[in-house]
Amino acid sequence: METVGDFEYSRKDLVGHGAFAVVFKGRHRKKTDWEVAIKSINKKNLSKSQILLGKEIKILKELQHENIVALYDVQETPSSVFLVMEYCNGGDLADYLQAKGTLREDTLRVFLQQIAAAMRILNSKGIIHRDLKPQNILLSYTGRKKGSLNGIRIKIADFGFARYLQSNMMAATLCGSPMYMAPEVIMSQNYDAKADLWSIGTVVYQCLVGKPPFQANSPQDLRMFYEKNKTLEPSIPRETSPHLCDLLLGLLQRNQKDRMDFDAFFSHPFLDPASTIKKSCPVPVPSCPGSVLDSTCGSSPSCRYVSPPSLPDMQTLPEDVLASPPLGPQTTCSSPRSPAAVPAARTPPATRTTSCWCPTSPESSPMTCR
């Protein structure tokens, strides 16, 4: 067993790995039933990202909330930095969606209430996450019955791109995962904390429909799509409740000035426990092309629901493959925000295909952002 302060782990208990770090399942040396996740970061791989790691540690120490992954300890050796963190025994939301297909609205509401609780803390401290996606939303089962919805605790994780940004400030650094990036971020415009709200809207839409609302064959294609389309509305299933429809249309506003703000998000009727929620049946998730399924993607054991690429992957894609993403047929969504027909960005379930991005190598270096 390897020792890290008051904790220990075996290298056989690998949980996941990325470009700079590996994560092991560990435990407290005396309280052996206290399970933890130990993130081991090789200093040789840090270089410029050392400043970013320092920010991540500082932010995690400040954020103490039941819906945010806790940081218990930081240990340093001549060759490595170890972060001892809360262990989540339910995997991530990407794994959950792979198993469930899509989520019923009542399940989605329970999950989103907890995400909102975490975002309330971030917002109150002037912190933006900048990389919200299903792979960074973890699940922890608090009871013995894993099938119980009430026993699932949602945890926001991976604050490697997070930074402090006060309400009167704007950021300009391009970082995050392209499929979940707000249009202003992927178009290299100045942005504020509302970029996180777009990412949340994308995650909610994916939980409801089975894939993100706007897709393309490459990050450059997605950027061009946003640049060409000044106004966008997601294709929302007809059976969606008015409250959820209104929430999605508010979060997924292409122009950040028109996007719902945090106060409106926190007080939205869909998050109200007393609101009427439709219990629509989950549907299966479409699989990615076979070549992607064989790839290694982040810490998730399967790539049927893969992570988008790191930004260097986005930057090195050839410019001659640019093409506008295809749009599908129209559907309507009855909502107080938009009673008219909503242009669809997806094809019918029987024939639709899913564009998936996945790094060709887990060793690709993430972009350093400040």
C-alpha positions, 0 to 999 in steps of 0.5 A: 500500500502507498501512503499519502498522509493519513490515507493509503491506496494500492496502485491496483485500484485505478479509478481513472487517468488523464493527461497529467494525473491518475486517480486511485481509490484509497482509504483512511489508514485508521478509519478503513471504511472511509473511502477516498479518491487519491489524485496523483499528479506527476510534477514533470507534467505540470510545467505551466499548469502548476499555476492552474493546479494551485488555483484548483486547490485554492478553490476546492478548499473554499468550496465546502458543500454537499454537492461539490466534491470535497478536498480532504488533504494535499500532500507533496513529494519531490516528484508528485502532488497528491490530492485526497478527495471525496470518493463518489461510488456512483460514477459520473453522469455520462455513465448514468446516461449510458445506462439509462438512455435519457432521464424522466423529468422528475429524475432530471428535476432532482438532479438539477436541484442539486446542481443548482445548489452547487452553482449557488455556492460558486456564484456567491463566491464569484467562481466560474467552473468553465468545464461543466459536462456529464463527465464532471458531474459525479453521483454518490449513493448515500443508501444501500439501495442504488436504485433509489432516486432519493439516495443519489447525491450529485457532486460537481467535480474537476475545478481545473479550469475554474477561476474567480470572476466577479460580476463586473468582470469578463473572461476571454480565455478559450478553455473547456469542452467544445460540445458544452462550451457557450457560443461566446466562449467557442467564438473567442469572445469575452464571456462571464459566468453565464457561460456556465448556464449554457453548459448546464442547459446543454447537460439538461438537454442531453439528459432529456433527449439523449445528445447535446442540442447543437452538434457538428463534426468538429469544434471548428464546424461548431464555431462556424455554425454559431457564427452563421446562426445569430439566433438559435433555438433547440429542438425540444420534444413535444411532450416536454412540460412547459416549465422544462421547455421554458428553462431550456429556452432560457438557458440555451440562448445563443446571445449571452445578454438574452440568456437567463441569469442566475437569479432566474435559474435558481428561482425557476418553477421547474426546480420547485418541488411543488411543480407538476413534472411529467414522468416521460419514459426514458429512451435508448441513447444512440451509439457512436460510430464504431471507430470512436467506441474503441477509443480511450476517453478520460476516466470513463470505462466506456466511450459510448458517451464520450468526452469532447476533445481537449482544446489542443485537439480542437486547435490542431484539426485541419481547416479544410474539413469545415462544413456546416452541421446538418439540421433536422426537421422541425418540431414544436414545443408549447412554452410561455417563452416560445409558442412558435415552432422551434427549429430542430437540430436533430434527426428522427430517432430511427435514423439519427446519428451522433457525432462524438469527439474523443481524444486519440490519446489520453496524453494530449495536453489540456490548454492552460487558462488563467 
